[in-house]
């Protein structure tokens, strides 16, 4: 199992970091979790073509996690040699979002169908809305859906992927909660959005201060990993972005609460399980 941080950024545009997105390759499947800005550029950097996507998992409907879903749909369609089903799994509301996206893309879809005789149908997209407790398979990879707490954003979910040998939990955004602890129990890896509370508090903006009550801090993510007995903690979606040369400072905050392997860094950072 390979976990690649495609985009480690946050809603604020960053010239060094793409928007929130993670790629998991396991059991012959290529699973994309969230679709932040620049996701396909980073996928290509990771050696994965759009047509290789086995499924897209959406943790929640915040715009920074979905800005490039339209690009994923379009490029998965036009870069595949023939009909290629794109399966999308996400919380309630995902289907309405995808339907609206396809409506917005309708002129483009029509142009391409008119111009390319080998394109005989539009994008082939199947949306499945999930709730905590649901289980499904992506090839040989089993997926379990868990609840997260990102209120007032509701509903939000996390996903646990298990290939029979290794398991990873993609926590999405949110603060620690019992449901996330349960989903992470005994996992090999746990990927979590994190903020630096100390740095956020220094920024004199109420809108920025508001993020403190619904995102895990670095320390809280480490505590969740410890409670669940996780082996590897993968930090991403850094708020604010990690300054050049500050990786060890962030890692030390997590290491004060977690003794396992801690992974963080730039886009395209990968970990093999």
C-alpha positions in Angstrom: 0.0 0.0 0.0 1.3 3.4 -1.0 -0.1 6.7 0.3 0.8 9.9 -1.6 0.0 13.4 -0.4 -1.0 15.0 -3.7 -2.0 18.3 -2.3 -1.0 19.4 1.2 -2.4 23.0 1.0 -5.5 24.6 2.5 -8.2 27.0 1.1 -5.7 29.9 0.7 -3.9 29.6 -2.7 -0.3 28.6 -2.2 2.2 28.6 -5.1 4.0 25.6 -3.5 1.0 23.4 -2.4 -2.0 22.0 -4.3 -5.4 21.7 -2.6 -6.3 18.9 -0.3 -6.1 15.5 -2.0 -4.5 12.1 -1.3 -3.8 9.1 -3.4 -3.9 5.5 -2.1 -2.6 2.7 -4.3 -3.3 -0.7 -3.0 -4.4 -4.1 -4.2 -4.2 -3.0 -7.8 -6.6 -0.1 -7.2 -5.9 3.7 -7.4 -8.1 5.6 -5.0 -8.3 9.4 -5.0 -9.5 11.0 -1.8 -10.8 14.5 -2.3 -10.1 16.7 -5.3 -8.5 20.0 -4.3 -7.0 22.5 -6.7 -4.3 21.1 -8.9 -5.1 17.5 -8.1 -4.5 16.2 -11.7 -1.2 18.0 -12.0 -0.1 16.3 -8.8 -1.5 12.9 -9.9 0.6 13.2 -13.1 3.6 14.0 -10.9 2.9 10.8 -8.9 2.8 8.8 -12.1 -1.0 8.2 -12.1 -3.1 9.1 -15.2 -6.7 10.2 -14.7 -8.0 7.1 -16.5 -6.3 5.0 -13.8 -8.6 6.2 -11.0 -10.6 3.3 -9.5 -12.8 5.5 -7.4 -13.0 9.0 -5.8 -13.8 9.3 -2.1 -15.2 12.6 -0.9 -14.9 13.4 2.8 -17.1 16.4 2.8 -18.4 19.2 0.6 -16.2 22.1 1.6 -15.1 23.8 -1.7 -11.4 23.4 -1.1 -11.8 19.6 -1.2 -13.9 19.7 -4.4 -12.6 22.5 -6.6 -11.1 20.2 -9.2 -13.7 17.4 -9.3 -14.9 18.9 -12.6 -11.4 18.4 -14.0 -11.2 14.8 -12.7 -14.5 14.0 -14.4 -13.6 15.6 -17.7 -10.0 14.3 -18.0 -10.9 10.8 -16.8 -13.5 10.7 -19.6 -11.5 12.2 -22.5 -8.2 10.5 -21.6 -9.7 7.0 -21.4 -9.6 5.0 -24.7 -13.2 3.9 -24.2 -16.1 4.0 -21.7 -14.6 4.1 -18.2 -16.8 4.2 -15.2 -15.9 6.8 -12.6 -17.2 5.8 -9.2 -17.6 8.6 -6.6 -18.4 7.9 -3.0 -19.3 10.7 -0.6 -21.7 11.9 2.1 -25.3 12.9 1.5 -25.2 15.9 -0.8 -22.5 14.5 -3.1 -24.9 13.4 -5.8 -26.4 16.9 -6.0 -23.0 18.4 -6.3 -21.9 16.0 -9.0 -25.2 16.5 -10.9 -24.7 20.3 -10.8 -21.1 19.9 -11.9 -22.2 17.8 -14.9 -24.9 20.4 -15.7 -22.2 23.1 -15.7 -20.0 20.9 -17.9 -22.8 20.3 -20.4 -21.6 22.7 -23.1 -18.1 21.3 -22.9 -19.4 17.8 -23.1 -21.4 18.7 -26.1 -18.5 20.3 -27.9 -16.3 17.3 -27.4 -19.0 14.8 -28.5 -19.5 16.9 -31.7 -15.8 17.1 -32.4 -14.5 13.6 -31.6 -16.2 10.8 -33.5 -14.7 8.2 -31.2 -16.5 9.7 -28.2 -19.9 8.2 -28.3 -21.2 9.1 -24.9 -20.6 11.6 -22.1 -18.8 11.0 -18.8 -19.9 7.8 -17.2 -20.2 8.7 -13.5 -21.8 6.7 -10.7 -22.4 8.4 -7.4 -23.0 6.5 -4.2 -23.9 8.5 -1.1 -22.6 6.9 2.1 -23.2 7.1 5.8 -21.1 6.0 8.8 -21.1 2.2 9.1 -21.4 1.6 5.4 -18.9 -0.8 3.8 -18.1 -1.4 0.2 -15.2 -2.6 -2.0 -13.0 -1.0 -4.6 -11.5 -4.0 -6.4 -9.8 -6.1 -3.7 -9.7 -3.1 -1.2 -12.4 -3.0 1.4 -13.7 0.4 2.6 -15.4 1.3 5.8 -17.1 4.6 6.4 -16.8 6.4 9.7 -18.3 9.6 11.2 -16.2 12.7 11.8 -17.0 16.0 13.7 -16.5 19.0 11.5 -19.6 20.9 12.6 -21.2 23.0 11.4 -20.2 21.2 8.3 -22.5 18.2 8.1 -22.5 15.4 7.1 -18.8 14.6 7.0 -17.1 11.2 6.8 -13.7 9.4 7.1 -12.7 6.3 5.1 -10.7 3.3 6.2 -9.1 1.3 3.4 -7.9 -2.3 3.9 -6.1 -4.3 1.3 -5.9 -7.5 3.4 -2.4 -6.7 4.6 -2.4 -3.0 5.5 -5.0 -0.4 6.4 -5.1 3.4 6.3 -7.7 5.9 7.6 -8.3 9.1 5.7 -9.7 11.4 8.4 -10.6 14.5 6.3 -11.2 17.6 8.3 -12.6 17.7 11.8 -11.8 17.5 15.5 -11.1 14.4 17.5 -14.2 12.3 18.3 -15.0 8.7 19.5 -16.1 7.6 16.1 -12.8 8.6 14.5 -10.9 6.8 17.3 -12.9 3.6 16.6 -12.3 3.8 12.9 -8.6 4.3 13.4 -8.2 1.4 15.9 -5.2 -0.6 15.0 -4.7 1.0 11.5 -1.3 1.0 10.0 -1.6 4.7 9.0 -3.8 7.6 9.7 -3.9 10.7 7.4 -5.2 13.8 9.1 -5.7 17.5 8.3 -4.0 19.6 10.9 -3.6 23.2 12.0 -1.0 24.9 14.1 -3.1 26.5 16.9 -0.2 28.7 18.1 0.3 30.2 14.7 -3.3 30.6 13.8 -3.9 32.6 17.0 -1.2 35.1 15.9 -3.2 36.1 12.8 -5.6 39.0 13.6 -8.6 37.9 11.6 -11.8 36.6 13.1 -12.5 34.6 10.0 -9.2 32.9 10.4 -9.7 32.4 14.1 -12.9 30.6 13.4 -11.1 27.6 12.0 -9.8 26.7 15.5 -13.0 25.1 16.7 -13.4 22.5 13.9 -10.0 21.3 12.8 -7.6 19.0 14.7 -4.4 20.6 15.9 -1.1 18.8 15.3 -1.2 17.7 18.9 -4.7 16.4 18.7 -4.0 14.3 15.6 -1.1 12.8 17.4 -3.2 12.0 20.4 -5.8 10.3 18.2 -3.1 8.2 16.6 -1.8 7.2 20.1 -5.3 6.3 21.4 -6.0 4.1 18.4 -2.6 2.4 18.3 -1.8 3.6 14.8 1.7 2.9 13.5 2.2 5.8 11.1 0.7 9.3 11.4 0.5 11.3 8.2 -0.2 15.0 8.5 -1.6 17.1 5.7 -3.7 20.2 4.7 -1.4 22.4 6.9 -2.8 25.6 8.3 -0.9 27.7 7.9 1.4 26.2 5.3 4.6 24.8 6.6 7.4 27.4 6.1 10.5 26.1 4.4 12.8 24.4 6.9 10.0 24.2 9.6 9.2 20.5 9.1 11.0 19.4 12.2 9.2 22.0 14.3 5.8 20.6 13.2 7.1 17.0 13.7 8.2 17.8 17.2 4.8 18.9 18.2 3.3 15.6 17.1 6.2 13.6 18.6 5.4 14.9 22.0 2.2 12.9 21.9 2.9 10.0 19.5 6.0 7.7 19.4 5.3 6.1 16.0 6.4 7.2 12.5 5.4 10.8 11.6 5.2 11.8 8.0 4.7 15.3 6.7 6.2 17.5 3.9 5.7 18.9 0.5 3.2 17.7 -2.2 4.0 14.3 -3.5 5.4 13.1 -0.2 4.8 9.3 -0.1 4.8 6.5 2.4 5.0 2.8 1.7 3.3 0.4 4.2 
